[in-house]
Amino acid sequence: MAEKTLEKEIPETLAGKRLDTALAQMFPEYSRSRLKSWILDGQVSIDDRQMRPRDTVSGGERVLLTPRPETSVTSEPEPIALDIRYEDEALLVVNKPAGLVVHPGAGNVRGTLMNGLLHHAASLETLPRAGIVHRLDKDTSGLLLVGKTLPAHTALVRAIAERDVSRGYLAVCTGVLTGGGTIDAPIGRHPVDRRKMSVREGGKPAVTHFRVLDRFRAHTYISVQLETGRTHQIRVHFAHRRHPLLGDPVYGGRMQIPAGASPELIDSLRGFRRQALHAARLRFAHPVSGDEVDVECPPPGDFAGLLDVLTRDRDLES
């Protein structure tokens, strides 16, 4: 069901602006791309007539805008258990387990996080991607941000794009790092394997900050802070540095087992079949109140167990 029609007058200060630009300033709760689509679909009238997004305004015109809920979500609600770490009327933060696909796709029509979210809050079916603001790979665990209203979702997507959401990760990489640092290397589609990403000239800017939390015999436990959010960014950046994430089936290369490793460590390394990566913290300004929201989540059992085994193996050597 469509929302009620909104009526405003275009301020004289916006005279000479494109219509879509003017509306983006007048209705900041909606993205410019969404406003443009509504203009093209006839959801916007200017003095009772239709205009194109690129047409200029004079100021003083009467705008009638009828927002239209998104209807692109075709997934069915499913009663999937969700680990909600924060929720209010505008948004929620969910802890996604490793192995759970975020969005339905080929081969994953049911049993996704989106299916579970639609069961948790039916109103999400009117939002783009059921309100999901960003992504996590299937085998990455941790925190995901979901907007529950269109204004909140729009504001959170904009905050991600403008780098106003702090996203912290925990990871175990192969090799022993001497210290923290920053990886500033552009990422684009792999030139040969189109299913993968790679560091390449002409790619999109990508910046990853990291620091060392602990060192083991052949691995390093790190905290990672994203400045940008490219596909597979952390995995690609550390593989580029020749320190791929432990267990990464795509970018990981050969498994590294230190000489003299305990049987327990060998079994643990061979049995860890996903990238050792966990989205541990989200910090952002609430889209309604402006208050800081800070949500943390410890790594799941398989990740914590891996750290325990790595620690015991190191301590045996000493």
C-alpha positions in Angstrom: 0.0 0.0 0.0 1.4 3.4 -1.0 2.2 6.0 1.6 0.2 9.3 1.8 1.0 12.0 -0.8 3.5 14.6 0.4 3.1 18.3 -0.6 5.8 20.9 -0.6 6.7 24.1 -2.3 10.1 24.4 -4.1 12.1 27.1 -2.3 13.4 30.0 -4.4 16.9 29.1 -3.4 16.7 26.0 -5.6 15.8 27.9 -8.7 17.8 26.6 -11.7 18.5 23.2 -10.2 17.5 19.9 -11.8 14.3 18.5 -10.5 15.8 15.4 -9.1 18.5 17.5 -7.4 15.9 19.8 -5.9 13.8 17.0 -4.6 16.8 15.3 -3.1 17.4 18.4 -1.0 13.7 18.8 -0.1 13.1 15.1 0.8 16.4 14.0 2.3 14.7 10.9 3.8 14.7 9.4 0.2 17.7 8.7 -2.0 18.2 10.6 -5.2 18.0 7.4 -7.3 14.7 6.5 -5.7 13.3 10.0 -6.3 14.4 9.9 -9.9 12.6 6.5 -10.4 9.4 8.0 -8.9 9.7 11.0 -11.2 10.0 8.7 -14.2 7.1 6.5 -13.0 4.7 9.5 -12.6 4.8 9.5 -8.8 5.8 13.2 -8.8 3.8 16.1 -10.2 5.0 19.8 -10.4 2.1 22.2 -10.5 -0.1 19.3 -11.6 2.1 18.3 -14.6 4.8 15.7 -15.2 8.4 16.7 -15.5 11.7 14.9 -16.3 14.4 14.4 -13.8 16.8 16.7 -15.7 14.2 19.5 -16.2 15.1 22.7 -14.2 12.9 24.3 -11.6 12.1 28.0 -11.1 11.2 28.0 -7.4 7.7 28.4 -6.0 6.2 25.4 -7.8 4.0 23.0 -5.9 5.3 19.5 -5.6 3.1 16.5 -5.0 5.1 13.3 -4.2 3.5 9.9 -3.6 6.1 7.6 -2.3 5.7 4.0 -3.5 6.9 1.1 -1.4 9.4 -1.3 -3.1 7.8 -4.4 -4.4 10.9 -6.2 -5.6 11.1 -8.6 -2.6 9.7 -11.9 -3.7 11.1 -14.1 -1.0 8.8 -15.9 1.3 8.9 -15.4 5.1 10.4 -18.4 6.9 10.7 -19.1 10.7 14.5 -19.0 10.8 16.0 -18.4 14.3 17.7 -14.9 14.3 20.2 -13.7 16.9 19.1 -10.1 17.2 21.7 -8.0 19.1 19.9 -4.6 18.9 16.4 -3.6 17.7 14.1 -0.6 17.9 11.3 0.8 15.7 13.8 2.1 13.0 16.4 -0.6 12.7 17.9 -3.8 13.9 21.3 -5.5 14.1 21.5 -9.2 13.6 24.3 -11.6 14.2 24.6 -13.8 11.1 26.0 -17.3 11.6 28.6 -18.6 9.1 27.0 -20.7 6.4 23.8 -18.5 6.2 23.3 -16.8 2.8 22.1 -13.2 3.1 20.0 -12.8 -0.1 18.2 -15.4 -2.1 19.8 -16.3 -5.4 20.4 -19.2 -7.8 20.5 -22.4 -5.7 19.5 -20.5 -2.5 15.8 -19.6 -2.9 14.9 -20.4 0.7 16.6 -20.6 4.0 18.4 -17.2 3.7 18.7 -14.4 6.2 16.2 -12.4 4.1 13.6 -15.1 4.5 14.1 -15.0 8.3 13.9 -11.2 8.4 10.6 -11.2 6.5 9.2 -13.6 9.1 10.5 -11.5 11.9 9.0 -8.2 10.6 6.5 -8.5 7.7 6.8 -4.7 7.0 10.3 -5.3 5.6 8.8 -6.7 2.4 8.2 -3.1 1.3 11.9 -2.1 1.6 14.7 -2.7 -0.9 16.4 -6.0 -0.1 14.1 -6.4 3.0 15.9 -3.5 4.6 19.4 -5.1 4.6 21.9 -2.2 4.4 25.2 -4.0 3.6 26.5 -7.6 2.9 28.4 -10.4 4.5 29.7 -13.3 2.6 28.0 -16.6 3.2 30.8 -18.1 5.3 31.6 -14.8 7.2 29.9 -14.6 10.6 28.8 -11.5 12.4 26.8 -8.3 12.6 24.6 -7.0 9.8 22.6 -3.7 9.9 18.9 -3.7 8.8 16.7 -0.6 8.3 13.1 -1.2 9.3 11.6 1.9 7.6 12.3 3.5 4.3 13.7 6.7 5.8 15.9 4.7 8.2 17.1 2.4 5.4 17.9 5.3 3.1 19.8 7.1 5.9 21.8 4.0 6.8 22.7 3.2 3.2 23.9 6.8 2.8 25.9 6.6 6.0 27.6 3.4 4.7 28.4 5.2 1.4 29.8 8.3 3.2 31.9 6.1 5.5 30.0 7.1 8.6 29.5 3.6 9.9 32.4 2.0 11.7 32.7 -1.7 10.9 35.2 -3.8 12.9 36.2 -7.3 12.1 38.3 -10.1 13.7 40.3 -12.4 11.5 43.1 -15.0 11.5 45.5 -14.7 8.7 48.3 -17.1 7.6 51.9 -16.1 8.4 53.2 -14.0 11.3 52.7 -10.3 10.9 55.3 -8.0 12.6 52.8 -5.2 13.2 49.6 -3.4 12.1 49.1 -1.0 9.2 47.0 0.0 6.3 46.4 -1.6 3.0 45.4 0.9 0.3 45.0 -1.0 -2.9 42.2 -0.7 -5.5 39.9 -3.8 -6.0 38.2 -4.9 -9.2 36.9 -8.0 -10.9 39.5 -10.6 -11.5 40.7 -10.5 -15.2 40.4 -14.2 -15.7 38.1 -15.7 -13.0 35.1 -13.4 -13.0 33.8 -15.0 -9.8 36.7 -13.5 -7.9 38.0 -10.1 -7.1 41.6 -8.9 -7.2 43.8 -5.9 -6.5 44.2 -4.3 -9.9 44.9 -1.0 -11.5 41.7 0.8 -12.4 39.8 -0.9 -9.6 37.7 0.9 -7.1 39.6 2.5 -4.2 39.8 0.2 -1.2 41.3 0.9 2.2 41.7 -1.6 5.1 43.3 -0.8 8.5 44.5 -3.6 10.8 46.3 -4.2 14.0 47.8 -7.3 15.6 46.0 -8.9 18.5 48.1 -12.0 19.0 50.7 -14.1 17.1 51.0 -17.9 16.8 53.6 -20.1 15.2 52.3 -19.7 11.6 49.3 -17.4 12.0 48.3 -14.0 13.3 45.1 -12.9 15.0 44.1 -9.4 13.8 41.4 -6.8 14.2 40.4 -5.1 11.0 38.7 -1.8 10.3 37.1 -1.1 7.0 37.3 2.4 5.5 35.7 1.2 2.3 33.4 -1.8 1.6 34.4 -3.5 -1.6 33.3 -7.1 -2.4 35.6 -9.6 -0.5 37.8 -6.6 0.5 39.5 -8.0 3.6 40.0 -11.4 2.0 41.4 -9.9 -1.2 43.7 -7.4 0.6 45.3 -9.9 2.8 45.7 -12.4 0.0 47.4 -9.7 -2.0 49.8 -9.2 1.0 50.6 -12.9 0.9 48.8 -13.4 4.2 45.4 -14.9 3.1 42.8 -15.6 5.8 43.0 -19.0 7.4 40.5 -21.4 5.8 39.6 -19.1 2.8 38.5 -21.5 0.1 38.8 -18.9 -2.7 41.8 -16.8 -1.8 43.6 -18.9 0.7 46.1 -21.0 -1.3 47.8 -23.9 0.4 47.1 -24.6 4.1 50.0 -23.7 6.3 50.8 -26.2 9.1 53.8 -25.3 11.2 56.6 -27.8 11.6 56.0 -29.9 14.7 52.4 -28.9 15.0 50.3 -30.8 17.5 47.8 -33.4 16.3 45.1 -31.2 17.7 46.2 -28.2 15.6 46.5 -30.2 12.5 43.0 -31.6 12.9 41.7 -28.1 13.7 43.3 -26.5 10.7 42.1 -29.2 8.3 38.6 -29.0 9.8 38.1 -25.2 9.6 36.4 -25.0 6.2 35.6 -21.3 6.0 37.5 -18.0 6.1 38.4 -17.1 9.6 36.5 -13.8 9.5 33.9 -12.3 11.9 32.1 -9.0 11.8 32.5 -8.1 15.5 31.4 -4.5 15.8 29.1 -1.8 14.3 29.1 1.8 15.5 27.0 4.5 13.9 24.6 7.4 14.5 21.0 6.4 14.9 19.1 7.7 11.8 16.3 9.1 13.9 17.7 10.2 17.3 21.3 10.9 16.2 22.5 9.0 19.3 25.5 6.7 18.9 24.6 3.0 18.5 27.5 0.7 19.4 27.0 -3.1 19.0 29.6 -5.7 19.6 29.5 -9.5 19.2 32.2 -12.0 20.2 33.3 -14.6 17.6 31.3 -17.8 17.3 32.3 -21.2 18.8 34.2 -22.5 15.8 36.3 -19.3 15.6 36.9 -19.1 19.4 37.8 -22.8 19.4 40.4 -22.2 16.6 42.0 -19.5 18.7 42.2 -21.8 21.7 43.9 -24.5 19.7 46.4 -22.0 18.1 47.2 -20.7 21.6 47.7 -24.1 23.1 50.0 -25.2 20.2 52.1 -22.0 20.6 52.4 -22.5 24.3 53.5 -26.1 23.9 56.4 -25.0 21.8 57.6 -22.6 24.5 
